[in-house]
């Protein structure tokens, strides 16, 4: 068995360079260890576990997915293989069929050279570094996989197509008759959005301009990461050139979507969270008060909007494992992260790149306003910096320096440090994998005040 570098076992998934860090042998080991961890967590013998499997469009995904399947079967599990799907379709498979867990072979938005796997348990609740991924790493490092003197009988595999069931479930989140024939530019980044979301958009009678809509693991046009400005230049220009109502871009495995308004301007994730909260709250009649989750980096536009509409805003740690767990515990109906992850209680508390697109199209149609008009209500009041990274030698010490410097502010240590004044605030968090601090800052005074405060805080961080 090959040695797997420990650094591929991340906080929320397993990811590395194909061939150098991960290969088919590594995938089989991960599949075996995954079954053993789930068996321990559920108290079930491996032979009673039913696990979903999906893969994205990466060139090595068929080989890697087959190896994950082989490893899971070798331990005795039954595998339900959905083939090439978007990540949220694997979540749907696990949740809708009440499976014990699932594995999605994907490297998400990473460049072509990468491979990886996202692992979930029952209810599509993700395994994280603290809830299973670390155990998988340790089992593999111990070198005992396959050495069980009383191995389980081999499991089995079943091929299935969940597209129709997924599409029907997604469409129930909106009233299709409310969606107008909007002119929409869509950019799939040669990822999974085309086959996953495309059939739904076609049903809505939109005037669609499709770009990079065919899955292609070579990514011949641009990397499938719309959070990077260079990867959204095309769609921003295309929205303006075509006079479109809006643009929507997805990442590689299509569990995140990003929006461009009718002026060709990118819509920040916190403002999208506020807009989607408006849509979701309108679909849940009060009482009781409905809870909306948002992350520590977000604009105050989110809690202000939720409160004004009678909901309860709940601030949360960054990361999908924390959001999904908290939504289950506190009954949240929706959650949004600045990074473009949007979570829905009625979708197994999982994140989706399909539902936000449908809901936003419905909302723009119902309001009879342009997307820029809807978003400018926030842009004219909440002035945000976006996330800014700084390399520092001792992130923890620097956070303490910030705490001392802003000792007169309200402070929270929920995730990094949050500093709050009445008319401005910021959050600084450490990276999970690099010696970086990440700053998000907002002023409620002006864009110029935001820039001044941003530069002040960055000066302290980088001193």
C-alpha atoms as one frame of an Amber mdcrd trajectory, in Angstrom:
protein
   0.000   0.000   0.000   1.201   3.507  -0.808   1.752   6.091   1.893  -0.803
   8.914   1.812   0.477  12.349   2.901  -1.320  13.440   6.062  -1.846  16.946
   4.682  -4.445  15.719   2.162  -6.853  15.137   5.066  -8.361  18.617   5.325
 -10.828  20.158   7.755 -13.835  19.295   5.558 -12.672  16.840   2.895  -9.734
  14.947   1.408  -7.915  16.736  -1.406  -4.566  16.676  -3.187  -2.686  16.423
  -6.467  -3.612  13.391  -8.558  -0.688  10.963  -8.780   1.524  12.830  -6.340
  -0.740  12.813  -3.266  -3.649  10.579  -4.201  -4.158   7.705  -6.649  -6.459
   4.708  -7.049  -4.666   2.744  -4.325  -5.097   5.664  -1.924  -8.764   5.954
  -2.892  -9.360   2.292  -2.116  -7.726   2.704   1.294  -9.883   5.767   1.996
 -12.997   3.852   0.947 -12.150   1.016   3.323 -11.346   3.330   6.217 -14.523
   5.337   5.574 -16.634   2.206   6.049 -14.833   1.289   9.265 -15.331   4.782
  10.688 -19.035   4.813   9.792 -19.492   1.333  11.254 -17.981   2.559  14.515
 -20.064   5.743  14.508 -23.355   4.008  13.741 -22.787   0.834  15.717 -23.672
  -1.202  12.622 -21.666  -3.996  11.066 -20.168  -2.970   7.739 -22.376  -5.478
   5.933 -25.459  -3.464   6.949 -24.170  -0.103   5.665 -25.683   1.399   2.508
 -23.555   4.197   1.054 -24.026   6.609  -1.837 -21.294   7.365  -4.367 -20.953
  10.105  -6.957 -18.207  11.644  -9.074 -17.644  14.864 -10.962 -16.282  15.447
 -14.483 -12.558  15.339 -13.696 -10.529  13.191 -16.061  -9.462  10.781 -13.321
 -12.838  10.694 -11.545 -14.044   7.412 -13.122 -10.889   5.595 -11.980 -10.899
   7.180  -8.526 -14.624   6.632  -7.946 -14.257   2.971  -8.919 -11.468   2.666
  -6.348 -13.557   4.271  -3.586 -16.347   1.857  -4.486 -13.963  -1.115  -4.425
 -12.699  -0.130  -0.981 -16.204   0.286   0.432 -17.312  -3.038  -1.032 -14.185
  -4.789   0.251 -15.297  -3.892   3.769 -18.761  -5.318   3.123 -20.840  -2.199
   2.399 -23.530  -1.877  -0.269 -22.754   0.996  -2.652 -25.380   2.953  -4.576
 -23.449   4.527  -7.449 -25.138   7.581  -9.011 -22.390   8.093 -11.604 -21.415
  11.595 -12.748 -23.428  14.096 -10.675 -23.132  17.422  -8.901 -22.120  17.211
  -5.254 -25.534  18.202  -3.943 -27.049  15.309  -5.902 -24.941  12.954  -3.786
 -26.293  14.754  -0.698 -29.808  14.281  -2.106 -29.173  10.587  -2.683 -27.974
  10.072   0.888 -30.748  12.169   2.438 -33.710  11.049   0.338 -32.915   7.341
   0.660 -31.860   7.566   4.307 -28.471   6.030   3.559 -25.785   5.604   6.186
 -23.435   7.944   4.322 -21.838   8.738   1.018 -18.703   9.711  -0.849 -18.443
  12.332  -3.591 -15.322  12.046  -5.727 -14.535  15.698  -6.474 -11.915  18.392
  -6.038 -14.608  21.075  -6.217 -13.239  24.347  -7.624  -9.561  23.333  -7.700
  -7.498  23.270 -10.919  -7.239  20.281 -13.249  -4.384  18.540 -11.400  -6.410
  18.020  -8.217  -8.566  15.158  -6.999 -10.379  14.517  -3.746 -13.449  13.224
  -1.948 -16.175  14.732   0.228 -17.538  12.324   2.832 -20.875  12.459   4.626
 -22.763  10.377   7.140 -26.478   9.797   7.606 -28.605  12.789   6.710 -25.793
  14.070   4.459 -24.038  15.471   7.540 -20.392  15.955   6.565 -17.460  14.256
   8.156 -14.884  16.807   9.253 -11.378  16.656  10.657 -12.873  16.270  14.121
 -15.760  13.958  13.221 -14.288  11.216  11.087 -11.696  12.477   8.614  -8.983
  12.417  11.268 -10.008   8.864  12.171  -9.765   7.826   8.509  -6.288   9.343
   8.322  -5.193   7.500  11.460  -6.583   4.153  10.315  -4.684   4.412   7.044
  -1.483   5.531   8.779  -1.664   2.459  11.039  -1.336   0.287   7.920  -3.840
  -2.328   9.048  -6.500  -2.019   6.368  -7.094  -5.347   4.727  -5.382  -7.229
   7.579  -8.552  -8.126   9.497  -8.302 -11.849  10.327 -12.111 -12.157  10.032
 -12.954  -9.934   7.046 -16.547  -9.165   6.171 -18.047 -10.818   3.103 -17.655
  -8.487   0.107 -20.369  -5.939  -0.395 -22.159  -5.071  -3.612 -22.773  -2.153
  -5.947 -25.936  -0.842  -7.592 -25.978   1.691 -10.443 -28.799   4.223 -10.406
 -29.918   7.494 -12.005 -31.242  10.086  -9.550 -31.522  13.025 -11.968 -35.304
  13.001 -12.348 -35.954  12.670  -8.620 -33.477  15.444  -7.844 -34.958  17.788
 -10.437 -38.486  17.240  -9.156 -37.402  17.899  -5.561 -35.551  21.080  -6.529
 -38.445  22.498  -8.536 -40.736  22.210  -5.518 -38.835  25.081  -3.870 -40.382
  27.630  -6.250 -43.560  28.370  -8.177 -42.353  27.971 -11.775 -45.314  29.968
 -13.087 -43.950  33.030 -11.286 -40.666  33.073 -13.227 -40.652  35.492 -16.153
 -38.743  34.831 -19.407 -35.649  36.622 -18.151 -32.526  36.911 -20.252 -29.862
  35.019 -18.289 -26.201  34.270 -19.001 -24.986  31.068 -17.351 -21.360  29.962
 -16.976 -20.853  26.351 -15.938 -17.059  26.509 -15.922 -17.050  23.154 -17.767
 -18.211  21.638 -14.481 -21.381  19.880 -13.332 -23.833  22.803 -13.570 -24.814
  22.102 -17.166 -26.298  18.627 -16.652 -27.477  19.319 -13.103 -29.127  22.755
 -13.359 -29.540  23.115 -17.115 -32.688  20.957 -17.453 -34.424  23.003 -14.743
 -33.559  26.344 -16.339 -34.854  25.063 -19.676 -38.207  24.227 -18.052 -38.606
  27.840 -16.897 -38.732  29.332 -20.383 -35.767  31.619 -19.855 -33.797  33.299
 -22.629 -30.577  31.433 -21.833 -27.079  32.162 -23.087 -25.003  29.131 -22.109
 -21.225  29.314 -21.732 -18.779  26.523 -20.812 -21.862  24.398 -20.185 -20.423
  21.007 -21.161 -18.498  19.087 -18.467 -14.812  18.844 -19.393 -12.121  17.965
 -16.868  -9.519  19.745 -18.989 -11.193  23.076 -18.090 -10.259  24.532 -21.488
 -11.798  27.933 -20.832 -11.117  28.925 -17.217 -10.741  27.294 -13.818 -14.085
  26.422 -12.206 -13.732  28.918  -9.333 -15.916  32.029  -9.770 -14.672  33.479
  -6.480 -11.457  34.432  -8.287 -12.063  37.688 -10.197 -10.253  36.494 -13.318
 -12.688  33.571 -13.653 -15.769  35.795 -13.732 -14.502  38.448 -16.148 -16.161
  36.665 -19.066 -19.637  36.411 -17.569 -19.571  39.976 -16.264 -18.734  41.287
 -19.728 -21.221  38.944 -21.397 -24.118  40.125 -19.216 -23.441  43.697 -20.312
 -22.852  42.792 -23.967 -26.111  40.877 -24.212 -28.153  43.285 -22.112 -29.062
  40.363 -19.857 -31.107  40.567 -16.680 -28.463  38.692 -14.721 -25.683  36.106
 -14.876 -25.109  32.963 -12.838 -21.797  31.096 -12.530 -21.076  27.821 -10.739
 -17.977  26.183  -9.344 -16.712  22.813 -10.583 -18.929  20.455  -8.591 -21.765
  23.011  -8.787 -22.626  23.145  -5.085 -21.986  26.896  -5.130 -23.404  29.520
  -7.467 -22.500  33.178  -7.881 -24.515  36.037  -9.328 -23.823  38.959 -11.637
 -26.393  41.771 -11.726 -27.732  43.486 -14.831 -24.946  46.098 -14.748 -22.290
  43.379 -14.922 -21.383  43.742 -11.236 -20.607  40.777  -8.992 -23.089  40.311
  -6.124 -21.287  39.666  -2.840 -22.233  36.533  -0.916 -23.466  38.388   2.154
 -25.870  40.462   0.054 -27.028  37.289  -1.684 -27.649  35.732   1.737 -29.860
  38.701   2.638 -31.802  38.442  -0.642 -32.287  34.695  -0.320 -33.372  35.166
   3.306 -36.105  37.493   2.007 -37.259  34.797  -0.397 -37.153  31.959   2.118
 -38.860  33.873   4.936 -41.747  34.710   2.612 -42.281  30.975   2.104 -42.485
  30.175   5.837 -45.511  31.858   7.406 -44.982  33.101  10.989 -45.320  32.231
  13.781 -43.122  30.733  15.051 -40.134  32.949  14.374 -37.880  31.408  11.768
 -34.109  31.232  12.222 -31.596  32.233   9.531 -27.882  31.452   9.954 -25.069
  33.658   8.673 -21.310  33.546   9.169 -19.052  35.763  11.265 -17.652  37.533
   8.176 -20.992  38.753   6.896 -22.379  42.239   6.418 -24.914  43.494   8.936
 -27.264  43.582   5.956 -28.078  39.957   6.799 -29.169  40.249  10.452 -30.822
  43.620   9.796 -32.879  42.168   6.929 -33.835  39.015   8.800 -34.883  40.965
  11.896 -36.925  43.452   9.863 -38.846  40.545   8.302 -39.634  38.954  11.663
 -36.998  36.255  11.542 -34.236  35.463  14.012 -30.661  35.908  12.745 -28.093
  33.536  14.211 -24.372  34.114  13.730 -22.247  31.035  13.153 -18.725  29.742
  12.619 -17.459  29.521   9.065 -17.600  26.058   7.475 -20.273  23.756   6.115
 -19.925  21.195   8.911 -20.707  23.893  11.494 -23.650  25.251   9.504 -25.278
  21.901   8.884 -24.930  20.783  12.478 -26.255  24.086  13.868 -29.228  24.088
  11.500 -30.190  20.661  12.784 -29.749  21.670  16.413 -31.521  25.041  16.246
 -34.054  24.417  13.497 -32.686  27.008  11.070 -34.587  27.180   7.793 -31.764
  28.719   5.758 -28.107  29.631   6.108 -25.663  31.530   3.944 -21.912  32.011
   3.880 -19.950  34.834   2.275 -18.127  32.197   0.193 -21.298  31.287  -1.726
 -22.438  28.244   0.246 -26.209  28.362   0.855 -27.935  25.804   3.089 -31.587
  24.763   3.183 -33.416  22.977   5.972 -35.750  21.314   3.481 -32.772  20.012
   1.512 -31.302  17.954   4.366 -29.616  21.118   5.710 -27.186  20.725   2.809
 -25.657  23.356   0.553 -26.918  23.728  -2.976 -25.957  25.553  -6.150 -29.327
  24.798  -7.740 -31.810  26.180  -5.226 -30.302  29.701  -4.936 -30.458  30.054
  -8.720 -34.124  29.042  -8.824 -35.071  31.209  -5.850 -33.274  34.277  -7.181
 -34.932  33.956 -10.602 -38.300  33.704  -8.870 -37.564  36.679  -6.599 -36.439
  38.991  -9.409 -39.528  38.028 -11.413 -41.903  38.612  -8.503 -40.414  41.944
  -7.463 -40.543  43.436 -10.942 -37.192  45.061 -10.216 -33.742  44.524 -11.636
 -31.227  42.569  -9.609 -29.061  45.692  -9.312 -32.002  47.586  -7.838 -32.568
  44.842  -5.273 -28.900  44.698  -4.323 -28.288  48.464  -4.341 -30.508  48.749
  -1.251 -27.613  47.044   0.510 -24.702  48.507  -1.408 -25.819  52.053  -0.574
 -25.900  51.369   3.175 -23.402  48.607   3.905 -19.848  49.153   2.711 -17.838
  45.921   2.770 -14.179  45.187   2.147 -14.453  41.599   0.959 -12.039  39.021
   2.358  -8.391  40.121   2.432  -5.540  37.734   3.248  -2.314  38.667   5.029
   0.641  36.378   5.685   1.802  36.560   9.289   4.338  34.538  11.249   2.182
  34.028  14.368  -1.559  34.361  13.635  -2.642  33.655  17.228  -0.363  36.351
  18.658  -1.566  38.863  16.078  -5.187  38.201  17.013  -4.313  38.991  20.638
  -2.706  42.252  19.511  -5.935  43.209  17.758  -7.941  42.334  20.866  -5.760
  44.635  22.976  -5.806  47.464  20.438  -9.606  47.443  20.177 -10.266  46.689
  23.837 -13.094  49.251  23.963 -15.135  47.357  21.336 -17.591  44.539  21.743
 -15.582  41.365  21.065 -16.424  37.777  20.205 -14.217  34.703  19.844 -16.789
  32.518  18.081 -14.468  32.185  15.073 -11.180  34.065  15.196 -11.965  37.464
  16.645 -14.863  39.767  15.840 -14.571  43.448  16.766 -17.835  45.419  16.801
 -18.540  49.128  17.047 -21.891  50.744  16.335 -20.917  52.009  12.889 -18.195
  49.541  11.812 -16.956  46.060  12.582 -14.555  43.399  11.388 -13.653  39.747
  11.756 -10.154  38.252  11.560  -9.736  34.486  11.263  -6.782  32.172  10.807
  -6.515  29.957   7.757  -6.856  26.227   8.457  -3.906  25.355   6.233  -1.619
  28.385   5.827   0.002  31.061   8.056  -2.616  33.577   6.954  -5.077  35.895
   8.631  -8.280  36.678   6.760  -9.918  40.078   7.293 -13.519  41.049   6.495
 -14.507  44.602   7.469 -17.608  46.735   7.080 -18.485  50.384   7.632 -22.009
  51.729   7.917 -20.756  55.277   7.258 -19.336  55.387   3.723 -17.121  53.598
   1.241 -14.315  56.000   2.142 -14.711  55.212   5.843 -14.559  51.512   5.062
 -11.311  51.995   3.150  -9.790  54.040   5.977 -10.761  51.476   8.632  -9.605
  48.622   6.386  -6.203  50.199   5.934  -5.939  50.850   9.663  -6.612  47.214
  10.570  -4.391  45.874   7.779  -1.610  48.116   9.034  -1.861  46.477  12.447
  -2.038  42.956  11.004   0.951  43.462   8.701   3.121  45.455  11.084
